[in-house]
Amino acid sequence: MRARLPGRADHLLAALDPEAAHVVVLCGDPGRGWRDLAVDIGTEERPTVRRVRRVSFELLVTGAEAAELGPHLRAEHDGSLHCYQFAALPDDGLHLPLAVPRQHLAQLMRGKGLDLMIELPHDNEVALLTSVDRALLQPLLERLRRHMAAQQPAAERRSPAAHRAQRGSR
């Protein structure tokens, strides 16, 4: 099942199931230039501060931790988002983002234990939410609607009837 809607990384991550144990978020820092960062080169080296740029990585978090990351990702990034929710710890050999023809996506998702995939090209563009299980996507959409409604200013949240009543009293 798929749903398309205008998206923001912070809203989409806040709508994830907070109990989800295995969420992978692709992160990076486009356009930040050279900076000092502790990194390790290979498995035998301890993290050492080095001068780097264009760092990208896959971050494994829970659904609750992903929600906390949302505002930071939106502020420090181009607004894009690639997020994957797995039923179990994903394979070390799985390459993300998934580059597979859409007709093979459901089969791949089932085979890799991938419950949910969120793709957002840029901030406020149309997000694509994909799941092979409607039972996972429906609650996500409901949490997303509630989260977005809570973010609206109070005047925008009023019902149409309340707006008409207010206009009539002027």
Sine and cosine of phi, psi and omega as CSV:
sin_phi,cos_phi,sin_psi,cos_psi,sin_omega,cos_omega
0.00,0.00,0.61,-0.80,-0.01,-1.00
-0.78,-0.62,0.49,-0.87,0.12,-0.99
-0.66,-0.75,0.62,-0.78,0.03,-1.00
-0.85,-0.53,0.77,-0.64,0.03,-1.00
-0.40,-0.92,0.40,-0.92,0.03,-1.00
-0.87,0.49,0.66,-0.75,-0.14,-0.99
-0.74,-0.67,0.40,-0.91,0.17,-0.98
-0.72,-0.70,0.66,-0.75,-0.04,-1.00
-0.83,0.56,-0.65,0.76,-0.04,-1.00
-0.91,0.41,-0.65,0.76,0.04,-1.00
-0.92,0.40,-0.70,0.72,-0.05,-1.00
-0.90,0.43,-0.68,0.73,0.01,-1.00
-0.94,0.34,-0.55,0.83,0.04,-1.00
-0.92,0.39,-0.38,0.92,-0.04,-1.00
-1.00,0.05,-0.14,0.99,0.04,-1.00
-0.89,0.45,0.43,-0.91,0.08,-1.00
-0.90,0.43,0.88,-0.47,-0.03,-1.00
-0.89,0.46,-0.34,0.94,0.00,-1.00
-1.00,0.08,-0.13,0.99,0.00,-1.00
-0.88,0.47,0.79,-0.61,-0.11,-0.99
-1.00,0.01,-0.40,0.92,-0.13,-0.99
-0.76,-0.65,1.00,0.02,0.03,-1.00
-0.89,-0.45,0.80,-0.60,0.04,-1.00
-0.95,-0.33,0.82,-0.58,0.03,-1.00
-0.89,-0.46,0.81,-0.59,0.08,-1.00
-0.99,0.17,0.80,-0.60,-0.08,-1.00
-0.83,-0.56,0.37,-0.93,0.06,-1.00
-0.17,-0.98,0.05,-1.00,-0.01,-1.00
-0.70,-0.71,0.92,0.40,-0.03,-1.00
-0.89,0.46,0.69,-0.72,0.14,-0.99
0.97,0.24,0.20,0.98,-0.03,-1.00
-1.00,0.03,-0.16,0.99,0.02,-1.00
0.97,0.25,-0.18,-0.98,-0.04,-1.00
-0.96,0.28,0.64,-0.77,0.05,-1.00
-0.36,-0.93,0.27,-0.96,0.02,-1.00
-1.00,0.02,0.73,-0.68,-0.03,-1.00
-0.48,-0.88,0.65,-0.76,0.05,-1.00
-0.97,0.23,0.87,-0.49,0.02,-1.00
-0.68,-0.73,0.38,-0.93,0.14,-0.99
-0.88,-0.47,0.57,-0.82,0.02,-1.00
-0.93,-0.36,0.99,-0.17,-0.03,-1.00
1.00,0.01,0.19,-0.98,-0.09,-1.00
-0.98,0.18,-0.30,0.95,-0.07,-1.00
-1.00,0.01,-0.17,0.99,-0.09,-1.00
-0.98,-0.22,0.61,-0.79,0.13,-0.99
-0.98,0.18,0.46,-0.89,0.05,-1.00
-0.83,0.56,0.75,-0.66,-0.01,-1.00
-0.78,-0.63,0.62,-0.78,0.02,-1.00
-0.94,0.33,0.82,-0.57,0.01,-1.00
-0.70,-0.71,0.30,-0.95,0.05,-1.00
-1.00,0.05,0.86,-0.51,-0.06,-1.00
-0.70,-0.71,0.24,-0.97,0.19,-0.98
-0.47,-0.88,0.30,-0.95,-0.01,-1.00
0.75,0.66,0.82,0.57,0.03,-1.00
-0.99,0.13,0.72,-0.70,0.11,-0.99
-0.70,-0.71,0.53,-0.85,-0.05,-1.00
-0.35,-0.94,0.29,-0.96,0.07,-1.00
-0.96,-0.27,0.84,-0.55,-0.08,-1.00
-0.96,-0.27,0.84,-0.54,0.03,-1.00
-0.99,-0.12,0.88,-0.47,-0.06,-1.00
-0.64,-0.77,0.07,-1.00,0.16,-0.99
-1.00,0.04,0.16,-0.99,0.06,-1.00
-0.87,0.49,-0.65,0.76,0.02,-1.00
-0.90,0.44,-0.67,0.74,0.03,-1.00
-0.92,0.40,-0.60,0.80,0.03,-1.00
-0.88,0.48,-0.65,0.76,0.01,-1.00
-0.88,0.48,-0.62,0.79,0.03,-1.00
-0.92,0.38,-0.50,0.86,0.00,-1.00
-0.96,0.27,-0.43,0.90,-0.14,-0.99
-0.73,0.68,-0.82,0.57,-0.02,-1.00
-0.87,0.49,-0.58,0.81,0.00,-1.00
-0.94,0.35,-0.67,0.74,0.02,-1.00
-0.89,0.46,-0.67,0.75,-0.03,-1.00
-0.92,0.40,-0.65,0.76,-0.04,-1.00
-0.95,0.31,-0.58,0.82,-0.13,-0.99
-0.98,-0.22,0.09,1.00,-0.16,-0.99
-0.74,-0.67,-0.02,-1.00,0.02,-1.00
-0.99,0.12,0.11,0.99,0.01,-1.00
1.00,-0.01,-0.10,0.99,0.01,-1.00
-0.97,0.23,0.32,-0.95,-0.01,-1.00
-0.48,-0.88,0.73,-0.69,0.20,-0.98
-0.80,-0.61,0.89,-0.46,-0.09,-1.00
-0.69,-0.73,0.66,-0.75,-0.07,-1.00
-0.72,-0.70,0.79,-0.61,0.06,-1.00
-0.95,-0.32,0.83,-0.55,-0.05,-1.00
-0.94,-0.33,0.47,-0.88,0.07,-1.00
-0.95,0.31,-0.52,0.86,0.00,-1.00
-0.63,-0.78,0.11,-0.99,0.02,-1.00
-0.82,0.58,0.82,-0.57,-0.04,-1.00
-0.94,0.34,0.44,-0.90,0.06,-1.00
-0.83,0.56,0.64,-0.77,0.10,-1.00
-0.89,0.45,-0.47,0.88,-0.04,-1.00
-1.00,0.10,-0.03,1.00,-0.02,-1.00
-0.96,0.27,0.83,-0.56,-0.01,-1.00
-1.00,-0.09,0.81,-0.59,0.02,-1.00
-0.88,-0.47,0.50,-0.87,-0.05,1.00
-0.94,0.34,0.40,-0.92,-0.01,-1.00
-0.93,0.36,0.81,-0.59,0.04,-1.00
-0.88,-0.47,0.99,0.11,-0.03,-1.00
-0.65,-0.76,0.57,-0.82,0.03,-1.00
-0.84,0.54,0.61,-0.79,-0.06,-1.00
-0.81,0.59,-0.57,0.82,-0.04,-1.00
-0.92,0.39,-0.30,0.95,0.00,-1.00
-0.96,-0.27,-0.02,1.00,-0.12,-0.99
-0.90,0.44,-0.72,0.70,-0.03,-1.00
-0.86,0.50,-0.69,0.72,0.01,-1.00
-0.89,0.46,-0.69,0.72,0.02,-1.00
-0.90,0.43,-0.69,0.72,-0.01,-1.00
-0.87,0.50,-0.71,0.70,0.02,-1.00
-0.89,0.45,-0.68,0.73,-0.03,-1.00
-0.92,0.39,-0.50,0.86,-0.03,-1.00
-0.99,-0.15,0.01,1.00,-0.02,-1.00
0.95,0.32,0.45,0.90,-0.03,-1.00
-1.00,0.04,0.93,-0.36,-0.06,-1.00
-0.99,0.15,-0.60,0.80,-0.16,-0.99
-0.49,-0.87,0.62,-0.78,0.03,-1.00
-0.73,-0.68,0.74,-0.67,0.04,-1.00
-0.85,-0.53,0.80,-0.60,0.05,-1.00
-0.81,-0.59,0.81,-0.58,0.05,-1.00
-0.75,-0.66,0.93,-0.37,-0.07,-1.00
-0.89,0.45,-0.71,0.70,0.01,-1.00
-0.44,-0.90,0.28,-0.96,0.01,-1.00
-0.80,0.60,0.73,-0.68,0.04,-1.00
0.91,0.42,0.24,0.97,0.15,-0.99
-1.00,-0.01,0.00,-1.00,-0.03,-1.00
-0.97,0.25,0.80,-0.59,0.04,-1.00
-1.00,-0.03,0.56,-0.83,0.07,-1.00
-0.92,-0.40,0.87,-0.48,0.04,-1.00
-0.94,-0.34,0.82,-0.57,-0.08,-1.00
-0.80,-0.60,0.72,-0.69,0.10,-1.00
-0.52,-0.86,0.53,-0.85,0.08,-1.00
-1.00,0.05,-0.04,1.00,-0.05,-1.00
-0.79,-0.61,0.95,-0.33,0.00,-1.00
-0.83,0.55,-0.53,0.85,-0.02,-1.00
-0.90,0.44,-0.36,0.93,0.08,-1.00
-1.00,0.02,-0.58,0.82,-0.09,-1.00
-0.97,0.24,-0.63,0.78,-0.03,-1.00
-0.86,0.51,-0.75,0.66,0.03,-1.00
-0.90,0.44,-0.57,0.82,0.05,-1.00
-0.88,0.48,-0.71,0.70,0.01,-1.00
-0.89,0.45,-0.63,0.78,0.03,-1.00
-0.92,0.40,-0.69,0.72,0.05,-1.00
-0.89,0.45,-0.61,0.79,0.02,-1.00
-0.90,0.44,-0.70,0.71,0.03,-1.00
-0.87,0.49,-0.71,0.71,0.00,-1.00
-0.89,0.45,-0.68,0.74,-0.01,-1.00
-0.90,0.43,-0.71,0.70,-0.01,-1.00
-0.91,0.42,-0.63,0.78,0.02,-1.00
-0.90,0.44,-0.63,0.77,0.00,-1.00
-0.93,0.37,-0.40,0.92,-0.02,-1.00
-0.99,0.11,-0.28,0.96,-0.02,-1.00
-0.96,0.29,0.55,-0.84,0.11,-0.99
-0.87,0.50,0.45,-0.89,-0.07,-1.00
-0.82,0.57,-0.62,0.79,-0.03,-1.00
-0.89,0.45,-0.57,0.82,0.00,-1.00
-0.97,0.22,-0.35,0.94,-0.05,-1.00
-0.99,0.12,-0.26,0.97,-0.04,-1.00
-0.90,0.44,0.50,-0.87,0.00,-1.00
-0.94,0.35,0.36,-0.93,0.07,-1.00
-0.83,0.55,-0.60,0.80,0.01,-1.00
-0.90,0.44,-0.64,0.77,0.02,-1.00
-0.92,0.40,-0.61,0.79,0.05,-1.00
-0.89,0.45,-0.70,0.71,0.00,-1.00
-0.90,0.44,-0.67,0.74,-0.01,-1.00
-0.89,0.45,-0.64,0.76,0.00,-1.00
-0.92,0.39,-0.66,0.75,0.02,-1.00
-0.91,0.43,-0.60,0.80,-0.03,-1.00
-0.94,0.34,-0.38,0.92,-0.03,-1.00
-1.00,0.05,-0.04,1.00,-0.01,-1.00
-0.99,0.10,0.00,0.00,0.00,0.00
